Amino acid sequence: REGVGMWDLSPLNKWEFRGPDARRAAQHVFSNDATNLEVGQVRYGAFLDPDGLMVDDGTVYHTGRSGHCWVMTNGKDHQDYFRQMLEGYDVEVEWIAPTMPHLGVIGPRSREVVQSLTDADLSREALRYFRFLPEPVKVAGVEVYLSRTGYGGELGFELFLTDPSDA
């Protein structure tokens, strides 16, 4: 709580929704509004079953690529859930966690530490809370998607690696 810590968040489950109905499909299973996200915006909420009961919680990321969004969940065994819930939507759901390892850099000094490793502007104005850079940037020479999110309840960033061999 006084400096900075790093956390391997690679086990967080990541799903890629692809197809013309990607964000509409995410909206169908998500309790928060996924359809009005701005490019580079992240939204937290619950994932619900047909009766409105919570299946998991997580986030939806608007990547800005047409027919594409990321969905992050805690649980991994959601393939059947997504298949059942998204029947009739023109969307393909793929579990991409192994191809997208990521780290959390969290704590009061996290902005200072990460900023020293990248040319990307991490000021509060440039990268607000629950926003991410929709184009990869280099941090310590490694290409990542950089997000102003995190589990710590503290200032933090998440670095989603674009190449698993860089992990």
C-alpha positions in Angstrom: 0.0 0.0 0.0 3.0 2.3 0.2 4.9 1.4 -3.0 4.2 -0.9 -5.9 3.6 -4.6 -6.3 3.4 -6.9 -9.2 0.9 -9.7 -9.6 0.7 -12.4 -12.3 -2.9 -12.3 -13.4 -2.5 -14.7 -16.3 -4.9 -17.2 -14.8 -7.7 -14.6 -15.3 -9.9 -16.1 -18.0 -10.1 -14.1 -21.2 -12.6 -14.7 -24.0 -12.6 -13.1 -27.4 -16.0 -12.5 -28.9 -15.8 -12.2 -32.7 -18.5 -11.6 -35.3 -21.1 -9.1 -36.3 -22.9 -9.6 -33.0 -19.9 -9.5 -30.7 -20.9 -6.6 -28.4 -24.6 -7.4 -28.7 -23.8 -10.9 -27.6 -21.7 -9.6 -24.7 -24.6 -7.4 -23.7 -26.9 -10.4 -23.7 -25.0 -12.2 -20.9 -23.8 -9.1 -19.1 -25.6 -7.1 -16.4 -24.0 -3.8 -17.3 -24.3 -2.0 -20.6 -21.7 -3.3 -23.1 -23.3 -1.7 -26.2 -22.5 1.9 -25.4 -18.8 1.4 -24.4 -16.5 3.9 -26.0 -13.4 2.5 -27.8 -10.8 1.8 -25.1 -13.4 1.6 -22.3 -13.8 -1.3 -19.9 -17.0 -2.0 -17.9 -17.4 -4.3 -14.8 -20.5 -6.3 -14.1 -22.1 -9.7 -13.5 -22.7 -12.4 -16.1 -26.2 -13.8 -15.8 -28.1 -17.0 -16.6 -31.6 -17.0 -18.3 -33.2 -16.4 -14.9 -31.1 -13.4 -14.1 -28.9 -15.3 -11.6 -25.2 -14.6 -11.4 -22.9 -17.0 -13.1 -19.7 -15.0 -12.7 -18.4 -11.5 -12.6 -15.9 -9.8 -14.9 -15.3 -7.1 -17.4 -16.0 -6.3 -21.1 -13.4 -4.4 -23.2 -14.3 -2.4 -26.3 -11.3 -2.9 -28.5 -12.4 -0.7 -31.3 -12.1 -3.4 -33.9 -15.3 -4.1 -35.7 -17.0 -7.3 -34.6 -14.7 -7.8 -31.7 -14.5 -7.4 -27.9 -12.8 -9.0 -25.0 -14.7 -10.6 -22.1 -12.8 -11.4 -18.8 -14.2 -13.8 -16.3 -13.0 -15.4 -13.1 -14.3 -18.9 -14.1 -13.0 -20.9 -17.0 -15.8 -23.4 -17.6 -18.1 -21.0 -19.4 -17.9 -22.5 -23.0 -21.3 -24.3 -22.6 -22.8 -21.3 -20.8 -21.8 -18.9 -23.6 -22.9 -21.4 -26.3 -26.3 -21.8 -24.7 -26.8 -18.2 -23.9 -25.6 -16.9 -27.3 -27.6 -19.2 -29.5 -28.9 -17.2 -32.5 -26.2 -14.6 -32.3 -23.6 -14.3 -35.1 -20.6 -14.6 -32.7 -17.7 -16.9 -32.1 -16.4 -17.2 -28.6 -12.9 -18.3 -28.0 -11.0 -18.8 -24.7 -7.8 -16.9 -25.2 -6.2 -16.9 -21.8 -3.2 -19.0 -22.8 -2.4 -16.5 -25.6 -2.7 -13.4 -23.5 -0.8 -13.6 -20.2 -0.9 -10.5 -18.1 0.5 -8.7 -15.1 -0.9 -6.3 -12.6 1.2 -3.5 -11.4 -0.6 -2.0 -8.4 0.1 0.5 -5.7 0.6 4.3 -5.1 3.8 4.3 -7.2 2.5 2.1 -10.0 2.0 5.0 -12.4 5.5 6.3 -11.8 7.0 2.8 -12.2 5.1 1.9 -15.4 5.6 5.4 -16.9 9.4 5.0 -16.5 9.1 1.9 -18.7 7.0 3.2 -21.6 6.6 6.3 -23.8 2.8 6.0 -23.6 1.2 8.8 -21.7 -0.2 7.4 -18.4 -1.3 10.7 -16.9 -4.8 10.7 -15.4 -6.1 12.7 -18.3 -4.7 10.4 -21.0 -5.6 7.0 -19.4 -8.5 7.3 -17.1 -9.8 4.6 -14.7 -11.4 1.7 -16.5 -9.9 2.6 -19.8 -7.2 0.9 -21.8 -5.0 1.7 -24.8 -6.7 -0.1 -27.7 -3.4 -0.3 -29.7 -0.4 -2.1 -28.3 2.4 -0.1 -26.7 5.8 -1.1 -25.5 6.5 -1.4 -21.8 10.1 -2.4 -21.0 10.5 -3.4 -24.6 7.5 -5.8 -24.5 4.4 -5.2 -26.6 1.3 -5.0 -24.4 -2.3 -3.7 -24.2 -2.1 -1.3 -21.3 -5.1 -1.0 -19.1 -5.9 1.3 -16.1 -7.8 -1.4 -14.3 -6.9 -3.8 -11.5 -8.0 -5.9 -8.6 -6.1 -4.0 -5.8 -8.6 -1.3 -4.8 -5.5 0.9 -5.4 -4.0 2.8 -8.3 -3.0 0.2 -10.8 -2.4 -1.0 -14.3 -2.8 -4.3 -16.1 -0.4 -5.3 -18.9 -1.9 -7.8 -21.4 1.0 -9.3 -23.4 0.5 -9.7 -27.1 2.9 -12.5 -27.4 2.9 -15.3 -24.8 6.6 -16.0 -25.3 7.3 -12.6 -23.7 5.8 -13.8 -20.4 
